[in-house]
Amino acid sequence: MKGGRMGYEIRAMSFGEILDAGFRIVRDHAAVLVGISALMHVPMALLAPGSPFAAATATPPLLGAEITRVAIVMALALLGGPIVTTATAWAVGELYVGRPASLEPALRAAGKILLPLSGTVLLLYLVVGLVCGLIAGAGAALMILGHRPAGLLVLVLALPAAVFYAFLSFLLLWPVMVLERSFGRQALGRSRALMRGNLLRGFGITIVGAAIVSVLGGVLQIALGYIPVLGPLGVGLARSAGGAYTTTVLVLLYFDIRCRKEAFDLEHLAELVARQAPVAPALA
């Protein structure tokens, strides 16, 4: 998997290889990837209920301090989440193809596309909400018209199936936006095209990756959570590593599918060869 200055070997990978490569990339570049994620997760852990830092803000007036704490946490989640995910995805993409990446350029790249990225996510929510609303309306109409079993079937099966399908179809939306600079309807269509025929693969990698993060993160939080003062910091770093790993696996899945569908590995190799080929001297 590992390469020299050319970076990592870009190729189609098996299920387990993607998960393993995610660990290697996060381990090799922890200062950058975990550092980016820590910008959000560490402050949130320090302000979590029960943390000594949160308790310090609970001096009178209690209600005002609690409102301030909640407002800061919400701002970190709503604004910091997209920035951190975008910066991490950009950094992983750069590192995977053999280019250097650091904290400042990653955040700068995230800031440049934050507005169209947010608009695309809102469009996604709008589309999914509209489809789910139509399905829910159809189920309710069937029940009103006396077809109660059919209506319940639509609400219990069709509605969750639609949400599940949308989640998998647009699983690669974030890498598409960050790495291809594609937004709006084009980005939604691009994610669907890449995921077509790979829904089960995407589901499996997402579930297993999330399980790994949950188990390891839970163990670390239990081990570190009771350490005075430094405990919340350790918990925040554990969550940062988990967040970095989740995004890394998603980006690797994106490259894996592009290698399978579009021969991206051969395209990238040809680009490297062309870049390193000696320039022929001009004829006199």
Long-range contacts (C-beta under 8 A, 24 or more apart in sequence): 2-28, 3-98, 5-98, 6-98, 6-272, 7-95, 7-96, 7-97, 7-98, 7-99, 8-95, 8-96, 8-97, 8-98, 10-96, 10-97, 10-255, 10-259, 10-264, 10-265, 10-268, 10-269, 11-259, 11-265, 12-256, 12-259, 12-260, 12-265, 13-252, 13-256, 15-201, 15-204, 15-205, 15-208, 18-205, 18-249, 18-252, 18-253, 18-256, 19-205, 19-208, 19-209, 19-212, 19-249, 21-252, 22-209, 22-245, 22-248, 22-249, 22-252, 23-245, 25-92, 25-95, 25-96, 25-248, 25-252, 26-241, 26-244, 26-245, 26-248, 28-95, 29-91, 29-95, 29-101, 30-241, 30-244, 32-91, 32-95, 32-101, 32-102, 32-103, 32-106, 33-88, 33-91, 33-92, 33-244, 33-248, 34-237, 34-240, 34-241, 34-244, 35-103, 35-240, 36-84, 36-87, 36-88, 36-91, 36-103, 36-106, 36-107, 36-244, 37-84, 37-88, 37-239, 37-240, 37-241, 37-243, 37-244, 37-247, 38-236, 38-237, 38-240, 39-80, 39-83, 39-84, 40-76, 40-77, 40-80, 40-81, 40-83, 40-84, 40-240, 40-243, 41-236, 41-237, 41-239, 41-240, 41-243, 42-233, 42-236, 42-237, 42-240, 43-72, 43-76, 43-236, 44-73, 44-76, 44-77, 44-236, 44-239, 45-232, 45-233, 45-235, 45-236, 45-239, 46-232, 46-233, 46-236, 47-72, 47-73, 48-73, 48-232, 48-235, 51-232, 52-228, 52-229, 52-232, 53-232, 82-110, 82-114, 82-117, 82-118, 82-121, 83-107, 83-110, 83-111, 83-114, 84-110, 84-243, 85-174, 85-243, 85-247, 86-110, 86-113, 86-114, 86-117, 86-174, 86-177, 86-178, 88-243, 88-244, 88-247, 88-248, 89-174, 89-175, 89-178, 89-179, 89-247, 89-250, 89-251, 90-178, 90-179, 92-247, 92-248, 92-251, 92-252, 93-175, 93-178, 93-179, 93-251, 96-251, 96-252, 96-255, 97-268, 98-272, 109-178, 110-178, 113-177, 113-178, 113-181, 113-183, 116-177, 116-183, 116-184, 117-177, 117-178, 117-183, 119-183, 119-184, 120-173, 120-177, 120-183, 120-184, 120-187, 120-188, 121-173, 123-184, 123-185, 123-188, 124-170, 124-173, 124-188, 127-166, 127-188, 128-162, 128-163, 128-166, 131-162, 131-166, 132-159, 132-162, 132-163, 135-159, 135-162, 165-199, 168-195, 168-199, 168-202, 168-203, 169-195, 169-199, 170-195, 171-195, 171-202, 171-206, 171-250, 171-253, 172-202, 172-250, 172-253, 172-254, 172-257, 174-247, 174-250, 175-250, 175-251, 175-254, 176-254, 179-251, 179-254, 194-254, 194-257, 194-258, 194-261, 195-257, 198-257, 198-260, 201-253, 202-253, 205-249, 205-253, 206-250, 209-245, 209-246, 209-249, 210-246, 212-245, 213-242, 213-245, 213-246, 214-242, 216-242, 217-241, 217-242
